[in-house]
Amino acid sequence: MVFAPRPARPTFTSAQVTGFYFQPCRDDYDEVILEYFRCRCGTVRKQTRRNGQTNLMQHVRREHPSFEAEMLEATTGETGSLPNYVRRTSQNLFGWLLWVISNNLPLSFCKNRTTRRYTTLNQICVETLRATMEGVMLAVERSIASEMPDIFGLIIDGWSHMSEHYLAVFAFYEIYGKVKIPLLCMAPLLNEEDDDLSARAQREFLADMLPRDFGKQLHQCVVLVGDNCSVNRRLATLMGVPLVGCASHRLNLAVQQDLQGHEADLAQLQTLMTKLRTLTQSAKLRLRPVIRQATRWSSTFAMVHRYFQLLEHLGKDDDDIAELLPSPACNRRLRALQTELKDVESVSKALQGADVNLLDAREWFDGLIAVKPQYAAYSATVKPYMRRVADVDKVIAVEMGSVVGLMFDGWTHSSHHFVAIFAVYDGSDGRQERLIGLSPMEHDLTADAHIECLNAVLGVYNKDTSVCKFLVGDNCSTNQSMATKLGVPLVGCASHRFNLAMGLFLESSADLISHIQNLMIHLRIPNNAAELARHTEYAAIRSNTTHWSSVCEMVQRYVKIRDAIMKVAAVEDLVPRGAAQRRILVLHDKLKELDSVCKKLQYAKRTVAEVRALFDACIEKYLIMAERLSAGADIVQSPVFETAVVKMTTSVPLMAAELKALEPFR
C-alpha cells in the first residue's frame, strides 16, 4: 500500500490572513458596507458570508505571494496568532489534550486508526499523552499554590459511581476582590483495604493532600462548605471549623419531607409513568414519559409537569392504562402540587447561581417559609462560633476613671443570647463610648446573671460596679431590675421608646401593612423578582417584626415601584387599589415624617433635652404616642433623674427631688 505524504500544515488560517490584509469598507457616514472589503494595497473585493474567505484569499495569493513572511514579521496583535512563540510540537500536544479532555475521550483515542487517518494533528502515543497530562496537572497545582492565601476555605462534594466513591475538593478565596474557586483534587477515597468513608479518613486525606500538592496545612482552612450530612458535620468538628451547609441540599431535604404528604398520589403517578415508558405506550406519545428518582425532588416536579403535558393525549378508552389514570380529585391535588413546586424550583435554580451569598439564600428561604411554614425545620441559620478576646487595651481602664455609665445592648441569634457592654464617660476628647465587653450569656437571662457578667467584665479593667452611676439601655424589665439592684437610675434608650411608640401608631394601619407585606413576599420569589427586574431596578423588600423602620422602608419602596409591580401578572390581584391605595399614600407621608425623627434620635451627640423636645413634638401631633413618649410614661424607670438632666441642660431651676437624683455626679 502506498501512502501519500501529508501536506504541510499552514502557518496561518484563512481567517487570520484575510483579517491581516482586509478591512470592511465604509460609506460617508462611517457605516460598514456589507460584503465589501478593502485590502492594504487599496483593492476592493466582494465576499459573501456563504463563500467564506475564498475570493479574498485568491487576491492575497495572487497579489501578495509572500504573505506568510510578512505576517511572521508582524506583531501578534496584528496577526491574531502566536506562531512566533509556540513550537509546532507544543501546538500539537495542546490539540490532542483539548480534543481528549474536552470530549471526555479515553487516552487510547489517539491510537485509533480512524482518528489518525482523518486528523490533521501529528501522531502521538498514549504514554506521551499521559505524561503531558501529568505535567499540565503539576503546572496547574503550582499556579494554584502560588496564589492561594494563608487563609482559605474548602468546599467538598462526594459521589459514588460503579461502587467507587469519589471526593472532589475545591478551595475558595479572594484575590484582588475577586472570588476564586479552583478544583484541588478529585480522587477515590478507598485506595487501601482498610480505608473507609468516615470523617476521620477524609480528614487524613485532606491533611495529606494539601501540603503534598499545594504547600498548605489543614489548620489554614477556616471554614468548610458541604452537604449537611453527619460525616461532614463530624469532619468540621475534627477540623475545628464551622460548617456552612449546602443550601440546595437543605432545600432538597425540606421538599422531600413535604412531599411525603402527597406520596399516595405520586406513587400512582409513578406507576402510570412507568407503564407509559413501555414500547407500546411510548410509541403513541410525542413526549417521553418521565419518572422520579428517590434522591432528587426536582425529578418529582419534572414527572408531574410532564404528566400534565401528556394528559390530553392519554386515551381513557385504552384498557392498558385506564385503571392507572389518576381520578379528577387526584388531578386537582397534583395540579396544586405543581404550582407549589414551581415556586420552589425557581428558588432552587436561583440558589445555583455563581454569585449567590448567604444573605440571598436566607431571604429566599424566609420567602418559602412564609408560604409553607413546614419548611422551617431545615432553614435554621448557621450556629456562630464565638471566640473570646484574651487581651484588652489597658488605656481604656485609665480613661474610665471612677465615675462611668454603662450602656447595655442585647440580642439573640440561633438560640444564643449575647450582650454588649459599653462604658460611657468624659474623656480628653469629650464624651466617650467604649465597647468593653461582648459575651454570650451562658446560663440564664435574669438581672442577677447580667450583673454577674457585668462584674466579670469590669474586673478586666480592675473596676467594680461601684463606679457605675447610671445605666443606659432598653426599657425592658431586666434592665429595670438591674438598675434597682445596683441602686442607679436607668436612662431608657430613646430609639427603643420611639420604636415602642411607633408600634402603637402602626396598629391602626395593621391591615395595610399586612397587605403590603404579603405582596412583597410574593414579589421576592425568584420568578416574580425576575419579572419585576425587567421593569425597575429596585427590588421588593419586606419588613421585620422588631424594627418599625423596616415597615417605613417597605412602604416607601412599594410607593416607588407600584407602577412596575402592576406589570407583574402573577401578583396583579394582590396590589392595593382604591381607598386602600389612598390610605397607603397618607401613611407613607406620615412615616416619612416620623422616620426623620428616628434618624435625629440616632445622632451621636444628641442630648437628653433634645430628645425630650422631639418626643413632645411627636406627642403634640400624634397623641397615641404619649403612652410611650411622655416624661411620666409608665415605661420610664427613673423619671425624676431624666427630668433633672433635662432641666439642668436647659438652665431651668431644679426641685429638691431632682437635686437629690444628681448628687452622685457632684
Buried (B, 14 or more C-beta within 10 A) or exposed (E): EEEEEEEEEEBBEBEBBBBBBBEEBEEEEEEEEEBBBBBEEEEEBEBEEEEEBEBBBEBBEEEBEEBBEBBEEEEEEEBEBEBEEEEEEEBBBBBBBEBBEEEEBEBEBBBEEEBEEEBEBBEBEEEEBEEBBEEBEEEEBEEBBEEBEEEBBBBBBBEEEEEEBBBBBBBBBEEEEEEBEBEBBEEEBBEEEEBEEBBEBBBBBBBEBBEEBBEBEBEBBBBBBBBBBEBBBBBBEBBEBBBBBBBBBBBBBBBBBBBEEBEEBBEBBBBBBEBBBEEEBBEEBEEEBBBBEEEEBBBBBBBBBBBEBBEEEBEEEEEEBEEBBBEEEBBEBBEEBBEBBBBBBBBBEBBEEEEEEEEBBBBBBBBBBBEBEEBBEBBEEEEEEEEEEEEBEEEBBEBBEEEBBBBBBBEEEEEEBBBBBBBBBEEEEEEBEBEBBBBEBEEEEEBEBBBEBBEEBBEBBEBEBEBBBBBBBBBBEBBBBBBEEBEBBBBBBBBBBBBBBBBBBBEEBEEBBEBBBBBBBBBBBBBBBEBBEEBBEEBBBBBEEEBBBBBBBBBBBBBEBBEBBEEBEBBEEBBBEEEEEEBBEEBBEBBEEBBEBBEEBEEEEEEBBBBBEBBEEBBEEBEEBBBBBBBEBEBBBBBBBBBBBBBBEEEEEBEEEBEEBBEEEE
